[in-house]
Amino acid sequence: MGLREDLERFREVGEERREDLQEFISYGNLGGSGPESIQIPIKVVDLPEFKYDRLDQGGVGQGKGDTPDVGQPVGPPQPGDGDGDGDEDGDPGEEGAEHEYYEMDPEEFAEQLDEELGLDLEPKGKEVIEEIEGDFTDVTRTGPNSTLDFERLFKEGLKRKLSMDFDDEFVREAMKVEGETPESVYRWCREQNILVSHAWINNEWDDIDEDERGKWSSFEEMEENVERQTTLQRIRREGLRDVPFRQEDERYRHPEIIEKKQKNVVVVNIRDVSGSMRERKRELVERTFTPLDWYLTGKYDNAEFVYIAHDADAWEVEREEFFGIRSGGGTRISSAYDLAKEILDEQYPWSEWNRYVFAAGDSENSSNDTTENVIPRMREIDANLHAYVETQPGGTAINATHAEEVERSLSDQGNVVVSYVSSPEDVMDAIYEILSTEQE
């Protein structure tokens, strides 16, 4: 097998895997898998592999010593020579195709479904479960000495030194100008942009020797004879021993506190179990809801599920009961949303949980219940996504109007989607419609 053929075969295997996933969701036995392990039946295929001839063996043929004579024809393969499907005696196999299970966890299932549907949802974290220390980016005015930001302290002190620095020897020479006073020297310094304080001049004035007063006849003469040094020259001469540090400049470094959030999700599955929900309708509900449960389990760190069954009244059930339960009563869908809201408000606050509310049924409901009760309740329940799946094998019945009324009234919400499933072939489309709405 050549390289091109190998690559083509690998592609075919990948396509077969995806076809197995689609067929499993639409027609497979979903009940054979658990919440943490999904078993997808696959046909056993021989994956392509590369084979290399050994250099010390002869070529292909039937000659002596496994080496063909010149011109000798190569005969057909004999029974047992190849890797065919026959038995050890070369007889063709009579058994049907062998099947095994490809086992994947919900996370891998979500990846495979994303790839199949062309989606990639990124859940958002809600509840803070841990606070960890990050880089030392936060600063405070107090703290242990070991966390003192000395670099910042030094920069603040240096800026202060530069803003206050002046050539004190140059100013002292200005004090020796004949007839000047501390006030006149201070004014002249300010005109020359010399950052000396009046107090400093007063303190230094009395230290000038009397015999040096009048040394210069004017400031101009003094400037012509005395060189004024720049700050850089003085720093080079004196160093930075006199940098003025102040307590107000002290800052202590602290690590940034990073909140690590857990991606929590609660999925409320609502199902009509009234007398009109016969076996084929129940099966379509299971085929739609079960992969969505697996998908969201794989996407979130912590996934919890609430199962609500209803006819005219609603009650919470375990997952094992959810798909098989059946009632002979009437239908009032709002009873399920009332119970869902009560459970979510008490146990799964919107501030901490991503919330999905998925409902399914045949769209038959008691008179005015949808418009007067269900739709207002759906508006009140904060959720990432509300979905209603109508399961009507063969198409919508005349009196099945719930899905249409929800779609018409809540089309502006952005987090509401209605799907119609009339056969197993519609299941993948419904799942795509639901998840793509959440992605938007």
C-alpha positions as CSV (number, residue, x, y, z in Angstrom):
1,M,0.0,0.0,0.0
2,G,1.5,3.4,-1.0
3,L,1.6,6.5,1.1
4,R,-1.2,8.1,-0.8
5,E,-3.4,5.1,-0.3
6,D,-2.4,5.0,3.5
7,L,-3.5,8.6,4.0
8,E,-6.8,8.0,2.2
9,R,-7.5,5.0,4.3
10,F,-6.8,6.9,7.5
11,R,-9.3,9.5,6.4
12,E,-11.8,6.8,5.7
13,V,-11.4,5.4,9.2
14,G,-12.0,8.9,10.7
15,E,-15.1,9.3,8.6
16,E,-16.3,5.8,9.6
17,R,-15.8,6.8,13.3
18,R,-18.0,9.9,12.8
19,E,-20.6,7.8,10.9
20,D,-20.6,5.4,13.8
21,L,-21.3,8.4,16.2
22,Q,-24.2,9.6,14.0
23,E,-25.7,6.2,13.6
24,F,-25.4,5.5,17.4
25,I,-27.2,8.7,18.3
26,S,-30.0,8.1,15.8
27,Y,-30.5,4.4,16.0
28,G,-28.2,2.9,18.7
29,N,-28.9,1.5,22.1
30,L,-28.3,4.6,24.3
31,G,-29.3,2.7,27.4
32,G,-26.2,0.5,27.2
33,S,-24.0,3.5,28.2
34,G,-23.6,5.1,31.6
35,P,-23.2,8.8,32.5
36,E,-19.4,8.5,32.7
37,S,-18.7,5.9,29.9
38,I,-20.3,5.9,26.5
39,Q,-20.0,2.8,24.4
40,I,-20.3,3.3,20.7
41,P,-20.5,0.1,18.6
42,I,-18.1,0.2,15.7
43,K,-17.2,-2.3,13.0
44,V,-13.8,-3.8,13.4
45,V,-11.5,-2.4,10.7
46,D,-7.9,-3.1,9.9
47,L,-6.1,0.2,10.3
48,P,-3.5,0.8,7.5
49,E,0.2,0.3,8.5
50,F,3.5,0.6,6.8
51,K,5.6,-2.4,6.1
52,Y,9.3,-2.5,5.2
53,D,11.2,-5.3,3.4
54,R,14.2,-6.6,5.1
55,L,17.4,-6.1,3.1
56,D,18.6,-9.7,3.6
57,Q,15.5,-11.3,2.0
58,G,14.9,-11.9,-1.6
59,G,12.3,-10.2,-3.8
60,V,8.8,-11.3,-4.6
61,G,8.6,-14.6,-6.6
62,Q,8.7,-18.3,-6.6
63,G,12.3,-19.0,-7.7
64,K,14.8,-21.1,-5.8
65,G,15.7,-19.7,-2.5
66,D,12.8,-17.3,-2.7
67,T,14.5,-15.7,-5.7
68,P,12.8,-15.9,-9.1
69,D,14.6,-16.9,-12.2
70,V,14.7,-14.5,-15.0
71,G,11.5,-14.6,-17.0
72,Q,9.8,-16.9,-14.5
73,P,6.1,-15.8,-14.0
74,V,4.8,-15.0,-10.6
75,G,2.0,-17.2,-9.7
76,P,-1.2,-16.3,-7.8
77,P,-1.1,-16.3,-4.0
78,Q,-1.7,-19.7,-2.4
79,P,-4.2,-20.3,0.4
80,G,-2.8,-19.2,3.7
81,D,-0.2,-16.9,2.1
82,G,-2.1,-13.7,2.5
83,D,-4.1,-11.9,5.1
84,G,-7.4,-12.7,3.6
85,D,-10.7,-13.3,5.3
86,G,-10.7,-17.1,5.0
87,D,-9.9,-19.7,7.6
88,E,-6.7,-21.5,8.1
89,D,-7.6,-23.9,5.2
90,G,-8.2,-21.0,2.9
91,D,-12.0,-21.3,2.9
92,P,-14.0,-18.1,2.9
93,G,-15.4,-17.0,6.2
94,E,-19.1,-17.5,6.8
95,E,-19.7,-15.3,9.9
96,G,-21.1,-11.8,9.7
97,A,-19.2,-8.6,10.4
98,E,-17.7,-8.5,13.9
99,H,-18.6,-5.5,16.1
100,E,-16.9,-4.1,19.1
101,Y,-17.4,-1.0,21.3
102,Y,-15.4,2.1,21.2
103,E,-15.5,3.5,24.7
104,M,-15.2,7.2,25.4
105,D,-15.8,9.4,28.4
106,P,-18.1,12.5,28.1
107,E,-15.2,14.9,27.5
108,E,-14.1,12.9,24.4
109,F,-17.8,12.5,23.4
110,A,-18.2,16.3,23.5
111,E,-15.0,16.8,21.4
112,Q,-16.2,14.3,18.8
113,L,-19.7,15.9,18.7
114,D,-18.1,19.3,18.3
115,E,-16.1,18.1,15.4
116,E,-19.0,16.4,13.8
117,L,-21.3,19.5,14.2
118,G,-18.6,22.1,13.5
119,L,-19.1,23.6,17.0
120,D,-16.8,24.4,19.9
121,L,-18.6,25.7,23.0
122,E,-16.5,27.3,25.7
123,P,-18.4,27.1,29.1
124,K,-18.0,30.0,31.5
125,G,-17.0,29.5,35.1
126,K,-19.4,30.6,37.8
127,E,-18.6,29.5,41.4
128,V,-15.3,30.4,42.9
129,I,-13.8,27.2,44.4
130,E,-10.2,28.4,45.0
131,E,-8.1,31.5,45.4
132,I,-4.4,31.1,44.3
133,E,-1.5,33.5,44.5
134,G,-0.3,34.9,41.2
135,D,2.6,37.3,40.4
136,F,3.6,40.0,42.9
137,T,1.7,42.7,41.1
138,D,-0.4,44.2,43.9
139,V,1.2,46.8,46.3
140,T,0.1,48.1,49.7
141,R,1.4,50.7,52.2
142,T,2.1,48.1,54.9
143,G,3.7,44.7,55.0
144,P,6.7,42.7,56.1
145,N,10.1,44.1,55.3
146,S,10.9,41.1,53.1
147,T,8.2,42.3,50.6
148,L,9.4,46.0,50.5
149,D,9.6,47.2,47.0
150,F,13.0,48.8,47.3
151,E,13.3,49.5,43.6
152,R,10.2,51.7,43.7
153,L,11.4,53.3,47.0
154,F,14.7,54.2,45.4
155,K,13.1,55.6,42.3
156,E,10.8,57.9,44.4
157,G,13.8,59.1,46.4
158,L,15.8,59.7,43.3
159,K,13.0,61.7,41.8
160,R,12.7,63.8,44.9
161,K,16.5,64.4,45.0
162,L,16.5,65.5,41.3
163,S,13.5,67.8,41.9
164,M,15.2,69.4,45.0
165,D,18.8,69.4,43.8
166,F,20.8,72.6,43.3
167,D,24.5,73.5,43.3
168,D,25.0,74.7,46.9
169,E,28.5,76.0,46.3
170,F,27.3,78.2,43.4
171,V,24.6,79.7,45.7
172,R,27.1,80.3,48.5
173,E,29.2,82.3,46.0
174,A,26.0,84.3,45.2
175,M,25.7,85.2,48.9
176,K,29.1,87.0,48.6
177,V,27.8,89.6,46.1
178,E,28.2,93.0,47.5
179,G,25.1,94.6,48.9
180,E,22.8,91.6,48.6
181,T,20.5,90.2,51.2
182,P,19.1,86.6,51.8
183,E,15.8,87.8,50.1
184,S,17.5,89.3,47.1
185,V,19.7,86.2,46.7
186,Y,16.6,83.9,46.9
187,R,14.8,85.9,44.2
188,W,17.8,85.8,41.9
189,C,18.1,82.0,42.4
190,R,14.5,81.6,41.4
191,E,15.0,83.7,38.3
192,Q,17.9,81.4,37.4
193,N,15.7,78.3,38.0
194,I,17.9,77.3,41.0
195,L,15.7,75.2,43.3
196,V,16.9,76.5,46.6
197,S,14.6,77.2,49.5
198,H,14.5,80.5,51.4
199,A,15.1,78.6,54.6
200,W,18.3,77.1,53.4
201,I,19.7,80.5,52.4
202,N,18.8,81.9,55.8
203,N,20.6,79.0,57.5
204,E,23.7,79.4,55.4
205,W,23.8,83.2,55.5
206,D,25.5,83.5,58.9
207,D,28.2,81.0,57.9
208,I,29.6,83.3,55.3
209,D,32.9,84.9,56.5
210,E,32.6,88.7,56.9
211,D,35.8,89.3,55.0
212,E,34.3,87.4,52.0
213,R,31.2,89.5,51.7
214,G,31.6,91.9,48.8
215,K,33.8,89.4,47.0
216,W,31.8,90.1,43.8
217,S,30.5,93.3,42.7
218,S,27.5,91.8,40.9
219,F,25.8,88.5,40.1
220,E,27.1,88.8,36.5
221,E,30.7,89.0,37.7
222,M,30.2,86.0,40.0
223,E,28.8,84.0,37.1
224,E,31.7,84.9,34.9
225,N,34.2,83.6,37.5
226,V,32.3,80.6,39.1
227,E,31.4,77.5,37.1
228,R,27.9,76.2,37.9
229,Q,27.8,72.3,38.1
230,T,25.0,70.2,36.6
231,T,23.1,67.6,38.7
232,L,24.9,64.8,36.7
233,Q,28.3,66.3,37.6
234,R,27.4,66.4,41.2
235,I,26.1,62.9,41.3
236,R,29.3,61.7,39.7
237,R,31.3,63.6,42.3
238,E,29.3,62.9,45.4
239,G,27.5,59.6,44.5
240,L,23.9,58.8,45.6
241,R,24.5,58.6,49.4
242,D,22.2,61.5,50.0
243,V,19.0,60.2,48.3
244,P,16.1,61.3,50.5
245,F,14.0,58.3,51.4
246,R,10.7,58.9,53.0
247,Q,8.2,56.5,54.7
248,E,5.4,57.8,52.5
249,D,7.2,56.3,49.5
250,E,7.3,52.8,51.0
251,R,5.3,50.1,49.2
252,Y,5.1,46.4,49.9
253,R,4.5,43.9,47.2
254,H,1.8,41.3,47.5
255,P,0.8,38.5,45.1
256,E,-2.2,39.0,43.0
257,I,-5.1,36.8,44.2
258,I,-6.5,34.8,41.3
259,E,-9.9,33.4,41.6
260,K,-10.1,29.9,40.1
261,K,-13.7,29.2,39.1
262,Q,-15.4,25.9,38.6
263,K,-17.5,25.5,35.5
264,N,-20.7,24.3,37.1
265,V,-23.8,23.4,35.1
266,V,-27.2,22.2,36.0
267,V,-29.5,20.7,33.3
268,V,-33.2,20.5,34.0
269,N,-34.8,18.0,31.7
270,I,-38.6,18.2,31.5
271,R,-40.7,15.5,29.8
272,D,-44.3,15.2,29.0
273,V,-45.5,11.8,30.3
274,S,-49.2,12.2,29.6
275,G,-51.3,9.6,27.8
276,S,-50.6,11.0,24.3
277,M,-46.8,10.4,24.7
278,R,-46.6,7.0,23.2
279,E,-43.5,4.8,22.7
280,R,-42.2,6.4,19.5
281,K,-42.4,9.9,21.0
282,R,-40.7,8.8,24.2
283,E,-37.9,7.3,22.2
284,L,-37.3,10.5,20.3
285,V,-37.1,12.4,23.6
286,E,-34.4,10.0,24.9
287,R,-32.4,10.2,21.6
288,T,-32.3,14.0,21.9
289,F,-31.8,14.5,25.6
290,T,-29.3,11.7,26.4
291,P,-26.5,13.0,24.0
292,L,-27.1,16.5,25.3
293,D,-26.5,15.2,28.9
294,W,-23.3,13.5,27.8
295,Y,-22.2,16.6,25.9
296,L,-22.7,19.0,28.8
297,T,-21.1,16.6,31.3
298,G,-18.0,16.6,29.1
299,K,-17.9,20.3,28.8
300,Y,-18.3,21.3,32.4
301,D,-16.2,20.5,35.5
302,N,-19.3,19.7,37.6
303,A,-22.6,18.8,35.9
304,E,-25.8,18.0,37.8
305,F,-29.1,17.0,36.3
306,V,-32.7,17.4,37.4
307,Y,-35.4,15.3,35.8
308,I,-39.0,16.5,35.9
309,A,-41.9,14.5,34.6
310,H,-45.4,16.0,34.1
311,D,-48.9,15.4,32.9
312,A,-51.3,17.8,34.4
313,D,-49.0,17.9,37.5
314,A,-45.2,17.8,37.8
315,W,-42.9,15.8,40.0
316,E,-39.1,15.2,40.2
317,V,-37.9,11.7,39.2
318,E,-34.6,9.8,38.9
319,R,-32.9,9.5,35.6
320,E,-33.8,5.8,35.3
321,E,-37.5,6.6,35.6
322,F,-37.4,9.6,33.3
323,F,-37.5,8.0,29.9
324,G,-39.7,5.0,30.7
325,I,-42.5,6.6,32.9
326,R,-45.9,7.0,31.4
327,S,-49.2,8.4,32.6
328,G,-52.8,8.4,31.4
329,G,-53.5,11.9,32.6
330,G,-53.9,15.2,30.8
331,T,-51.3,17.9,30.1
332,R,-50.4,21.1,31.8
333,I,-46.8,22.0,30.8
334,S,-46.7,25.0,33.2
335,S,-46.6,22.7,36.2
336,A,-43.2,21.5,35.2
337,Y,-41.8,25.1,34.8
338,D,-43.2,26.0,38.1
339,L,-41.3,23.1,39.7
340,A,-38.2,23.9,37.7
341,K,-38.1,27.5,38.9
342,E,-38.6,26.4,42.5
343,I,-35.7,23.9,42.3
344,L,-33.3,26.3,40.5
345,D,-34.0,29.2,42.9
346,E,-33.5,27.1,46.0
347,Q,-30.5,24.9,44.9
348,Y,-28.8,26.4,41.9
349,P,-28.5,30.2,42.0
350,W,-27.9,31.9,38.7
351,S,-24.8,33.7,40.1
352,E,-23.1,30.3,40.6
353,W,-24.5,27.9,38.1
354,N,-24.8,27.7,34.3
355,R,-28.4,26.6,33.8
356,Y,-30.0,24.8,30.9
357,V,-33.7,24.0,30.8
358,F,-34.6,21.4,28.2
359,A,-38.2,20.3,27.7
360,A,-39.8,17.9,25.3
361,G,-43.2,16.6,24.4
362,D,-45.7,16.4,21.6
363,S,-46.7,20.1,21.8
364,E,-50.1,19.2,23.1
365,N,-51.1,21.4,26.1
366,S,-54.2,22.4,28.0
367,S,-56.1,25.5,26.6
368,N,-54.2,28.8,27.1
369,D,-51.6,27.3,29.4
370,T,-48.7,28.0,27.1
371,T,-49.5,31.7,26.5
372,E,-50.8,32.5,30.0
373,N,-48.4,30.5,32.1
374,V,-45.5,28.8,30.4
375,I,-44.1,31.7,28.4
376,P,-44.2,34.1,31.3
377,R,-42.5,31.5,33.5
378,M,-39.8,30.9,30.9
379,R,-39.0,34.6,30.8
380,E,-38.6,34.6,34.6
381,I,-36.1,31.7,34.7
382,D,-32.6,32.9,34.0
383,A,-30.8,30.3,31.9
384,N,-28.0,29.9,29.4
385,L,-30.5,28.2,27.2
386,H,-34.2,27.2,27.1
387,A,-35.0,24.5,24.5
388,Y,-38.2,22.9,23.6
389,V,-38.2,19.7,21.4
390,E,-41.4,18.7,19.8
391,T,-41.6,15.0,19.2
392,Q,-44.4,14.2,16.7
393,P,-43.6,11.2,14.5
394,G,-44.9,11.9,11.0
395,G,-45.3,15.6,11.6
396,T,-47.1,18.1,13.8
397,A,-50.7,17.2,14.9
398,I,-53.4,19.8,14.5
399,N,-53.8,20.4,18.2
400,A,-50.1,20.5,18.9
401,T,-49.4,24.2,19.1
402,H,-47.2,24.6,22.1
403,A,-43.8,24.7,20.2
404,E,-45.1,27.2,17.6
405,E,-46.5,29.5,20.4
406,V,-43.2,29.4,22.3
407,E,-41.2,30.1,19.1
408,R,-43.4,32.9,18.1
409,S,-43.5,34.6,21.5
410,L,-39.8,34.2,22.6
411,S,-38.0,34.5,19.3
412,D,-36.5,37.8,20.5
413,Q,-35.0,36.3,23.7
414,G,-31.7,35.0,22.1
415,N,-31.6,32.1,24.6
416,V,-34.6,30.1,23.4
417,V,-34.7,27.5,20.7
418,V,-37.5,25.3,19.4
419,S,-36.7,22.1,17.5
420,Y,-39.0,19.6,15.7
421,V,-38.1,15.9,15.7
422,S,-40.4,13.6,13.7
423,S,-37.9,10.7,13.2
424,P,-34.5,9.5,14.4
425,E,-33.0,11.2,11.3
426,D,-33.9,14.6,12.8
427,V,-32.1,14.1,16.1
428,M,-28.7,15.3,15.0
429,D,-30.2,18.3,13.4
430,A,-32.1,19.1,16.6
431,I,-28.9,18.7,18.7
432,Y,-27.0,21.0,16.3
433,E,-29.8,23.6,16.4
434,I,-29.8,23.6,20.2
435,L,-26.0,23.8,20.7
436,S,-25.5,26.3,17.9
437,T,-28.0,28.6,19.6
438,E,-26.0,28.4,22.9
439,Q,-22.8,29.1,21.0
440,E,-24.2,32.3,19.6
